[in-house]
Amino acid sequence: ERVAAQVHAALGYEKEEILQVSGKTGVGVEQLLRAVVEKIPPPSGSSSSSLRALVFDTWYETFKGVVSLIRVVEGQLAHGDKFLMRSTDKTYEVHEIGIMHPEATPVKCLKAGQVGYILCNMKSPAEARVGDTVCSDASVEALKGFEPPVPMVFAGIYPIDASDFDALNKAISKLLLNDTSVTMMKESSNALGLGFRCGFLGLLHMDVFRQRLEQEHNADIIITNPTVPFRVRLKKTPDEFVTISNPSDFPDQSQVIEFEEPVVNASILMPNEHLGGIMELCSTRRATNMDLTYLDSGQVLMKCVLPLGEIVIDFYDKIKGISAGYASLEYESGGFQKAQISKVSFHLNGKPVDALTTIVHHSNAEQVARRVTEKLKEVLNRQQFEVAIQAMVGGKVIARETLKALRKNVLSRSGKTVGGGDVTRKRKLLEKQKEGKKKMKRIGDVELSQDAF
């Protein structure tokens, strides 16, 4: 009853519509099956019509190739038939067709209303996209609702040892056979060497991909801070938006009309006593349109609109920390909204470190810059010359730290003071050391090691 009251308050369903079912004891299973028969309509297609089927899952098997699960909406598909994939306009021949019962069981054909699998002469899983339409010819109208997956989180993946680049390339290629929603392209970094820029559907997707690389392929990798794609409207093309997923593609501010950032519609369920802390956290992350619904069981449901860039790194961890693990977060894409966006670049003695460059909201630029420069000062090794650590936005320095030079005591040699009490002799040695350090700073090169990164 308590859970039913929560569902009624949070989702708006009437209590008569809520079925109380237990898979453990079997209570309510019969009522559930009757409700499925009554409320879910049966398939409506005709087996005599032209073939139209929906691809709802695909995977790759080593000895069989690409396996596609389909739902036949109209017509029928048999062994040996040829069909067309609507999104690519490529033709294939059915080598095997069957149903999952529960293992793959071959049959002669699939008719309208049936669900099964097909094997054909596909070479790559990218050719079988989830949501695509299988049809008999190009004149057949595609089923509605197909949209290719759009990556919402991007990160760089680099091998810890540069010699492992080829092994990492093979490992990622194998994972892409079973996960076509990941995008990948090669990129190079002065600090980290050769690597890949990968796009994921979300943070969990990225974390699972990283774990599979480490556990299944024993890959030792570094992943850069995740970023989200922004949209920009330029003066030379004012009628269209360009998507930016890599800081290296960030345009000059003088050529920009406006930026847009992705937002999500978030729902946070929490106990009443933690509401204040979580509302304060959401406010610091630029949350808008906060709406509170108090449930009967001492819990509150908060709905708000949050920029995706504010929740991709540590937002979930902070919510769990504030609520002692009792709060839960769900979100879905909410489109784009206008925003002031800046690119923060970091420099060591005037030379840029491209691996640390990031795109952030203008209000967070100084905070991010100070945090990274302070951390760089801690992890960088001291040199024989002074190192300037700078964070810049559009040519303006917004944060700076200075790493002091290692300094040898030139006034002491073998435990004795050089020059005795002669001040001019001591000054001459100090001036010579100073000139040497100026020369080293001019010709010296500071590199950000992978350990420091």
C-alpha positions as CSV (number, residue, x, y, z in Angstrom):
1,E,0.0,0.0,0.0
2,R,2.8,2.4,0.8
3,V,4.5,1.8,-2.6
4,A,1.2,2.1,-4.4
5,A,0.6,5.5,-2.7
6,Q,4.1,6.6,-3.8
7,V,3.4,5.6,-7.5
8,H,0.0,7.4,-7.3
9,A,1.7,10.6,-5.9
10,A,4.7,10.5,-8.2
11,L,3.3,9.2,-11.5
12,G,-0.4,10.0,-11.3
13,Y,-1.7,6.5,-11.7
14,E,-5.0,5.6,-10.0
15,K,-4.8,3.0,-7.2
16,E,-7.2,0.8,-9.1
17,E,-4.7,0.6,-12.0
18,I,-1.8,-0.5,-9.8
19,L,-1.4,-4.3,-9.6
20,Q,0.3,-5.8,-6.6
21,V,2.4,-8.7,-7.9
22,S,5.1,-10.8,-6.2
23,G,7.4,-12.9,-8.3
24,K,8.6,-14.6,-5.1
25,T,5.3,-15.8,-3.7
26,G,3.3,-15.8,-6.9
27,V,0.6,-13.4,-5.6
28,G,-1.1,-11.4,-8.3
29,V,0.5,-13.2,-11.3
30,E,-2.8,-14.3,-12.7
31,Q,-4.2,-10.8,-12.5
32,L,-1.1,-9.5,-14.2
33,L,-1.4,-11.9,-17.2
34,R,-5.1,-11.0,-17.6
35,A,-4.2,-7.3,-17.6
36,V,-1.6,-8.0,-20.3
37,V,-4.2,-9.7,-22.5
38,E,-6.7,-6.9,-21.9
39,K,-4.6,-3.8,-22.2
40,I,-1.8,-4.7,-24.7
41,P,-3.3,-4.9,-28.3
42,P,-2.4,-7.9,-30.5
43,P,-0.4,-7.6,-33.7
44,S,-2.4,-5.9,-36.4
45,G,-0.3,-6.6,-39.6
46,S,-1.3,-8.9,-42.5
47,S,1.0,-11.7,-43.7
48,S,-0.1,-11.0,-47.3
49,S,1.2,-7.4,-47.4
50,S,4.7,-6.3,-48.4
51,L,7.4,-7.1,-45.8
52,R,8.1,-4.6,-43.1
53,A,10.0,-5.6,-39.9
54,L,11.6,-3.6,-37.1
55,V,15.2,-4.4,-35.9
56,F,15.2,-4.0,-32.1
57,D,18.5,-5.6,-31.1
58,T,21.7,-6.8,-32.8
59,W,25.0,-8.4,-31.7
60,Y,28.0,-10.1,-33.2
61,E,28.9,-13.8,-32.9
62,T,32.4,-14.9,-34.0
63,F,31.4,-17.8,-36.2
64,K,28.0,-16.6,-37.3
65,G,28.5,-12.9,-37.9
66,V,25.8,-10.3,-37.2
67,V,22.6,-11.6,-35.5
68,S,19.6,-9.3,-35.7
69,L,16.4,-9.6,-33.6
70,I,13.4,-8.4,-35.6
71,R,9.6,-8.0,-35.1
72,V,7.7,-8.6,-38.3
73,V,5.0,-5.9,-38.6
74,E,3.6,-6.8,-42.0
75,G,4.3,-9.5,-44.6
76,Q,6.6,-12.5,-44.0
77,L,10.3,-13.4,-44.3
78,A,11.6,-16.9,-45.2
79,H,14.9,-18.6,-45.5
80,G,16.6,-17.6,-48.8
81,D,14.6,-14.4,-49.2
82,K,16.3,-11.2,-50.1
83,F,15.5,-8.0,-48.2
84,L,16.5,-4.3,-48.0
85,M,17.8,-2.4,-44.9
86,R,16.0,1.0,-45.3
87,S,18.6,3.3,-43.7
88,T,21.5,2.0,-45.8
89,D,19.6,0.8,-48.9
90,K,21.8,-2.4,-49.0
91,T,20.3,-5.7,-50.0
92,Y,21.0,-9.0,-48.1
93,E,20.0,-12.6,-48.3
94,V,18.6,-14.6,-45.3
95,H,21.0,-17.5,-44.5
96,E,19.2,-18.6,-41.3
97,I,15.9,-17.5,-39.7
98,G,14.4,-18.6,-36.4
99,I,12.8,-17.8,-33.0
100,M,14.3,-17.6,-29.5
101,H,12.7,-20.6,-27.7
102,P,14.5,-19.8,-25.4
103,E,17.6,-20.8,-27.4
104,A,17.9,-20.0,-31.1
105,T,15.6,-22.4,-32.9
106,P,15.5,-22.3,-36.8
107,V,12.2,-22.1,-38.5
108,K,11.1,-21.9,-42.2
109,C,9.7,-18.3,-42.0
110,L,8.5,-15.5,-39.8
111,K,5.0,-14.0,-40.3
112,A,3.3,-10.8,-39.3
113,G,3.2,-10.5,-35.5
114,Q,6.1,-12.9,-34.8
115,V,9.5,-12.0,-33.2
116,G,12.6,-13.9,-34.2
117,Y,16.2,-13.6,-35.4
118,I,17.9,-13.5,-38.8
119,L,21.4,-14.3,-40.0
120,C,22.6,-12.9,-43.3
121,N,25.7,-11.8,-45.1
122,M,26.3,-8.7,-43.0
123,K,30.0,-7.9,-42.5
124,S,29.7,-5.3,-39.7
125,P,27.2,-4.7,-36.9
126,A,27.1,-1.0,-38.0
127,E,25.0,-2.2,-41.0
128,A,22.2,-3.4,-38.7
129,R,21.1,-0.4,-36.7
130,V,18.6,-0.8,-33.9
131,G,15.3,0.8,-35.0
132,D,15.9,0.3,-38.7
133,T,13.3,-1.2,-41.1
134,V,13.7,-4.5,-42.9
135,C,11.6,-4.3,-46.1
136,S,11.1,-6.1,-49.4
137,D,12.0,-3.2,-51.7
138,A,12.7,0.6,-51.7
139,S,9.0,1.5,-52.4
140,V,7.9,0.3,-49.0
141,E,7.6,3.1,-46.4
142,A,9.9,2.8,-43.4
143,L,8.5,2.3,-39.9
144,K,8.4,5.5,-37.9
145,G,10.6,6.3,-35.0
146,F,14.0,5.3,-36.2
147,E,16.7,7.7,-35.0
148,P,20.4,6.8,-34.9
149,P,21.9,6.9,-31.3
150,V,23.6,10.3,-30.6
151,P,26.6,10.4,-28.3
152,M,26.1,12.7,-25.3
153,V,29.4,12.3,-23.5
154,F,32.9,12.4,-25.1
155,A,36.3,11.5,-23.6
156,G,39.8,10.8,-24.8
157,I,41.2,7.3,-24.2
158,Y,45.0,6.9,-24.2
159,P,47.3,3.9,-23.5
160,I,49.6,4.4,-20.4
161,D,52.5,3.0,-22.4
162,A,52.7,4.5,-26.0
163,S,53.8,1.1,-27.4
164,D,50.4,-0.3,-26.4
165,F,48.5,1.9,-28.9
166,D,48.0,-0.9,-31.5
167,A,46.8,-3.3,-28.8
168,L,44.3,-0.7,-27.6
169,N,43.1,-0.1,-31.1
170,K,42.4,-3.8,-31.5
171,A,40.6,-4.0,-28.1
172,I,38.3,-1.0,-28.9
173,S,37.6,-2.4,-32.3
174,K,36.5,-5.7,-30.8
175,L,34.2,-4.0,-28.3
176,L,32.7,-1.9,-31.1
177,L,31.5,-5.2,-32.7
178,N,28.9,-5.5,-30.0
179,D,28.3,-1.8,-29.2
180,T,27.8,0.2,-32.4
181,S,26.5,3.3,-30.4
182,V,30.1,4.2,-29.5
183,T,31.9,6.6,-31.9
184,M,35.6,6.5,-32.2
185,M,38.3,8.5,-34.0
186,K,42.0,8.8,-33.6
187,E,43.6,11.8,-32.0
188,S,47.0,12.9,-30.8
189,S,48.1,14.8,-27.7
190,N,51.5,16.3,-26.9
191,A,51.2,15.1,-23.3
192,L,49.6,11.7,-23.8
193,G,50.7,10.6,-27.3
194,L,48.4,8.8,-29.7
195,G,44.9,7.9,-28.5
196,F,41.2,7.9,-29.4
197,R,38.3,10.3,-29.0
198,C,35.2,8.3,-28.1
199,G,31.6,9.3,-27.8
200,F,29.2,7.5,-25.4
201,L,25.5,7.6,-24.7
202,G,26.1,8.6,-21.0
203,L,28.4,8.3,-18.0
204,L,27.3,4.8,-17.1
205,H,27.9,3.7,-20.7
206,M,31.4,5.2,-20.6
207,D,32.2,3.5,-17.3
208,V,31.0,0.1,-18.5
209,F,33.1,0.5,-21.7
210,R,36.2,1.4,-19.6
211,Q,35.7,-1.6,-17.3
212,R,35.4,-4.0,-20.3
213,L,38.6,-2.6,-21.7
214,E,40.4,-3.2,-18.5
215,Q,38.9,-6.6,-17.5
216,E,38.4,-8.3,-20.9
217,H,41.5,-7.0,-22.7
218,N,43.8,-6.1,-19.8
219,A,44.3,-2.6,-21.2
220,D,46.1,0.0,-19.0
221,I,44.5,3.3,-20.1
222,I,44.0,6.9,-19.1
223,I,40.6,8.6,-19.7
224,T,40.4,12.3,-20.0
225,N,37.7,14.3,-18.2
226,P,34.4,13.7,-20.0
227,T,32.8,16.6,-21.9
228,V,29.4,17.1,-23.5
229,P,28.7,18.3,-27.1
230,F,27.8,22.0,-27.5
231,R,26.1,23.7,-30.4
232,V,27.2,26.9,-31.9
233,R,25.7,29.3,-34.5
234,L,28.4,31.1,-36.5
235,K,28.2,34.4,-38.4
236,K,29.2,32.7,-41.7
237,T,26.3,30.2,-41.4
238,P,23.7,31.9,-39.2
239,D,20.9,29.5,-40.2
240,E,22.4,26.3,-38.9
241,F,24.1,25.0,-35.7
242,V,27.4,23.2,-35.6
243,T,28.1,20.6,-33.0
244,I,31.4,20.8,-31.0
245,S,32.5,17.7,-29.1
246,N,36.3,18.4,-29.1
247,P,37.9,21.5,-27.5
248,S,40.3,21.7,-30.5
249,D,37.3,22.5,-32.7
250,F,36.2,25.5,-30.5
251,P,35.7,28.5,-32.8
252,D,36.9,32.1,-32.3
253,Q,34.5,34.0,-30.1
254,S,34.4,36.9,-32.6
255,Q,32.8,34.6,-35.1
256,V,30.1,33.3,-32.8
257,I,26.4,34.4,-32.7
258,E,25.4,32.1,-29.8
259,F,26.2,28.9,-28.0
260,E,23.8,26.2,-26.8
261,E,24.4,23.5,-24.2
262,P,22.5,20.2,-23.6
263,V,20.1,20.0,-20.7
264,V,18.4,17.1,-19.0
265,N,15.1,16.8,-17.2
266,A,16.1,15.3,-13.8
267,S,14.1,13.6,-11.1
268,I,15.6,13.1,-7.7
269,L,13.8,11.0,-5.0
270,M,15.1,11.6,-1.5
271,P,14.0,11.5,2.2
272,N,12.6,14.8,3.5
273,E,15.5,15.5,5.8
274,H,18.1,15.7,2.9
275,L,16.0,18.1,0.8
276,G,17.9,21.3,1.9
277,G,21.4,19.9,1.0
278,I,20.4,18.5,-2.3
279,M,18.5,21.8,-3.3
280,E,21.7,23.7,-2.4
281,L,23.8,21.4,-4.6
282,C,21.3,21.7,-7.5
283,S,21.4,25.5,-7.2
284,T,25.2,25.5,-7.5
285,R,24.9,23.4,-10.6
286,R,22.6,26.0,-12.3
287,A,19.3,24.0,-11.9
288,T,16.1,25.7,-13.0
289,N,12.3,25.0,-12.9
290,M,12.5,23.1,-9.5
291,D,9.3,21.4,-8.7
292,L,8.7,19.5,-5.4
293,T,6.2,16.7,-4.8
294,Y,5.8,15.4,-1.2
295,L,5.0,11.7,-1.0
296,D,3.1,10.0,1.8
297,S,6.1,8.0,3.1
298,G,8.3,10.8,4.3
299,Q,10.0,11.2,0.9
300,V,10.0,14.0,-1.6
301,L,10.4,14.0,-5.4
302,M,12.2,16.9,-6.9
303,K,12.1,17.6,-10.7
304,C,14.3,20.2,-12.3
305,V,16.2,21.1,-15.5
306,L,20.0,20.7,-15.2
307,P,22.8,21.3,-17.7
308,L,24.3,18.0,-18.8
309,G,27.8,19.3,-18.4
310,E,27.1,19.9,-14.6
311,I,26.3,16.3,-13.8
312,V,28.7,14.2,-15.9
313,I,31.6,14.2,-13.4
314,D,30.7,14.1,-9.7
315,F,27.0,15.1,-9.4
316,Y,25.8,11.5,-8.7
317,D,28.5,10.9,-6.0
318,K,27.7,14.2,-4.3
319,I,24.0,13.4,-4.2
320,K,24.7,10.0,-2.6
321,G,27.1,11.6,-0.1
322,I,24.6,14.3,1.0
323,S,21.8,11.8,1.4
324,A,23.9,9.0,3.0
325,G,23.0,6.9,-0.1
326,Y,19.2,7.2,0.1
327,A,18.6,9.6,-2.8
328,S,18.2,8.3,-6.4
329,L,18.7,10.2,-9.6
330,E,17.1,9.7,-13.0
331,Y,17.3,11.9,-16.0
332,E,16.3,12.1,-19.7
333,S,17.4,14.4,-22.5
334,G,15.8,17.8,-22.5
335,G,17.3,19.3,-25.7
336,F,19.5,22.4,-25.8
337,Q,19.3,25.9,-24.2
338,K,21.3,29.1,-24.8
339,A,24.4,29.5,-22.7
340,Q,27.7,31.4,-22.4
341,I,30.5,28.9,-23.1
342,S,34.2,29.4,-22.8
343,K,37.3,27.3,-23.6
344,V,39.8,27.1,-20.8
345,S,43.4,26.3,-22.0
346,F,46.3,25.6,-19.8
347,H,49.9,26.6,-20.5
348,L,53.3,25.7,-19.0
349,N,55.8,28.5,-19.6
350,G,53.7,29.8,-22.4
351,K,53.3,26.4,-24.2
352,P,49.7,24.9,-24.3
353,V,48.9,21.5,-22.8
354,D,46.2,20.4,-25.2
355,A,45.2,17.3,-23.1
356,L,43.9,19.6,-20.3
357,T,42.0,22.0,-22.5
358,T,38.3,21.9,-21.6
359,I,35.0,23.6,-22.5
360,V,32.9,24.9,-19.6
361,H,30.2,27.4,-18.8
362,H,31.5,30.9,-18.4
363,S,30.5,31.1,-14.8
364,N,32.6,28.1,-13.9
365,A,35.7,29.0,-15.9
366,E,37.6,30.6,-13.1
367,Q,36.8,27.9,-10.5
368,V,37.9,25.2,-12.9
369,A,41.1,27.1,-13.8
370,R,42.1,27.6,-10.2
371,R,41.5,24.0,-9.3
372,V,43.6,22.6,-12.1
373,T,46.5,25.1,-11.8
374,E,46.7,24.4,-8.1
375,K,46.7,20.6,-8.7
376,L,49.4,21.0,-11.5
377,K,51.6,22.8,-9.0
378,E,51.4,19.8,-6.7
379,V,52.1,17.1,-9.3
380,L,54.7,18.7,-11.5
381,N,58.4,18.1,-10.8
382,R,60.4,21.1,-10.0
383,Q,62.9,22.2,-12.7
384,Q,66.2,24.1,-12.7
385,F,64.2,27.2,-13.7
386,E,60.9,28.8,-12.7
387,V,57.8,27.3,-14.3
388,A,54.7,29.5,-14.9
389,I,51.4,27.5,-14.8
390,Q,48.6,29.6,-16.5
391,A,45.0,29.1,-17.3
392,M,43.6,31.3,-20.1
393,V,40.3,32.1,-21.7
394,G,40.5,33.9,-25.0
395,G,44.0,35.2,-24.4
396,K,43.3,36.4,-20.9
397,V,45.0,34.8,-17.9
398,I,42.4,34.0,-15.3
399,A,44.5,31.8,-12.9
400,R,48.2,31.4,-12.3
401,E,50.5,29.4,-10.1
402,T,54.4,29.5,-10.1
403,L,56.5,26.5,-9.5
404,K,59.8,27.7,-7.9
405,A,63.1,26.7,-9.4
406,L,65.5,24.2,-7.8
407,R,68.3,26.4,-6.5
408,K,71.9,25.3,-5.8
409,N,73.8,27.2,-3.1
410,V,76.7,28.6,-5.3
411,L,78.1,30.5,-2.3
412,S,79.2,27.2,-0.6
413,R,81.8,24.8,-2.0
414,S,83.0,21.8,0.0
415,G,81.3,23.1,3.1
416,K,83.2,26.4,2.9
417,T,81.9,29.9,2.0
418,V,83.2,31.1,-1.4
419,G,84.8,34.5,-1.4
420,G,85.2,34.9,2.3
421,G,83.7,38.2,3.3
422,D,84.0,39.7,-0.2
423,V,80.5,40.9,-1.1
424,T,81.3,41.7,-4.8
425,R,82.6,38.1,-5.3
426,K,79.3,36.7,-3.8
427,R,77.2,39.0,-5.9
428,K,79.1,38.0,-9.1
429,L,78.4,34.3,-8.4
430,L,74.7,35.0,-7.8
431,E,74.3,37.1,-10.9
432,K,76.0,34.3,-13.0
433,Q,73.5,31.8,-11.6
434,K,70.6,34.1,-12.3
435,E,71.7,34.5,-16.0
436,G,72.1,30.7,-16.3
437,K,68.5,30.1,-15.0
438,K,67.1,32.7,-17.5
439,K,68.8,30.9,-20.3
440,M,67.5,27.5,-19.2
441,K,64.0,29.0,-18.9
442,R,64.3,30.3,-22.5
443,I,65.4,27.0,-24.0
444,G,64.0,24.5,-21.5
445,D,60.9,22.5,-22.2
446,V,58.4,21.4,-19.5
447,E,56.3,18.3,-20.3
448,L,53.3,17.0,-18.5
449,S,54.1,13.3,-17.8
450,Q,51.4,10.6,-17.9
451,D,51.9,10.0,-14.2
452,A,51.2,13.7,-13.5
453,F,48.2,13.6,-15.7
